[in-house]
Amino acid sequence: MVEKFNFSSKAKTLFISIGVIGLLLIIIGTFVDKGEATRFWANYLLCNFYFLAFSIIAVTWMAIKYLAKASWSTVLKRIPEAISGYMIVGIIATAILFIVSMIPIGGVHYGIYSLYSWLHLEDPAILNNKVLINQRPLLNFWTFIVVSLAVLGMYWWARQRIRKASIAEDTEGGLVSYFKQMRVSEWFLPFFGLSFCLLGFMWLMSLEPKWFSTMFSVNVFIGGFVSTMSTMVLIAVILKKNNYMGYVNNNHFHDIGKMIFGFSIFWVYTWLAQFLLIWYANMPVETIYFLKRMHGAWLILFWCNLTVNFFMPFLALMMRDAKRKYNYLVVIVCIMLCGRYIDWYLIVMPGTAGQAGQAGFGFYEIGFFMLFAGMFCYTVAYKLTKANLVPMKHPFLEESLHHEI
């Protein structure tokens, strides 16, 4: 069974145009919002993490399926492989952020210096803060960069190992390539569990270093996991509407819809576990995080976050038929992807640009999202062309093709 994806020139033009328009909006924003460096780099961090997380978690999704020996998802395998291919673009974007941070412009460091208060040791309040002193072995410039790039490098290496074995499986058959992917998955999942929590702490939670939560990185991961599956649904439906993947049936969508439904509930569980304990304990060092987001302009987004990321999928995907209608699923997952942006926007912006009165949705927010979205869509579509859409000779292929629930 051979099926190759054709990345049309029309689609290429569309994705490039989205990225170029985004870049133009960013350039306009530098004139309209002149001097708002914090808002510029906060949006850079937010949008880079948004799409990079999807590509990292796509590898995690594949690893989970291998270790669980889940046969039903085999026909969808090429989609998370393509999504994970964006990771190298996200790593390059991260490296650019770090390089800019090393080069002073007019005697001032930008990049991560515009975002993380713990880097400003010239400030006595930072230099002498006991909490930050204890965190300094990890929260310092070079450790931040080296650990980040080392972890991302390991993610990319694991992705390449899985992808290479997957492509070889199409021609070689047998179980050799399958077991290679299994072995990579065995060490990748525990490594990912620890390292992604570390990245969540370093990249996001340390934006407000005096606040901490043991549930934070788990909540971020679950949100990213739901959004990665939503992205997979969106891509699968688009492919089906363009006469690809005719073998993906209602039962496959039903199963992935169940996972989106279930993990959306898990997301709100971790969100409430974090929120309710902080609310009940009422300790100023903890409540400051939520008080900031429950007042002023942030309040609407605070409730939108909970509504879109929990109540929407909970009510919309509860019925069996809801998970088996392509057009309906597309609408729901698109709303949920917007909800994930709101979720992570509320993590990044109030603690960075919000402090300088630079919050809101303007040229930077729209421009950066379009720029990274254009790169993401182009890369994923390009990666889809690099392998047969059907994972031929996979040991679970026949079972997946005849999946029925």
Secondary structure, 3 states (H helix, E strand, C coil): CCCCCCCCHHHHHHHHHHHHHHHHHHHHHHHHCCCCHHHHHHHHHHHHHHHHHHHHHHHHHHHHHHHHCCCCCHHHCHHHHHHHCCHHHHHHHHHHHHHHHHCCECCECCHHHHCCHHHCCCCHHHHCCHHHHHHCCCCCHHHHHHHHHHHHHHHHHHHHHHHHHHHHHHHHCCCHHHHHHHHHHHHHHHHHHHHHHHHHHHHHHHHCCCCCCCCHHHHHHHHHHHHHHHHHHHHHHHHHHCCCCCCCCHHHHHHHHHHHHHHHHHHHHHHHHHHHHHHHHCCHHHHHHHHHHCCCCHHHHHHHHHHHHHHHHHHHCCCCHHHHCHHHHHHHHHHHHHHHHHHHHHHHCCCCHHHHCCCCCCHHHHHHHHHHHHHHHHHHHHHHCCCCCCCCCCCCHHHHHCCCC
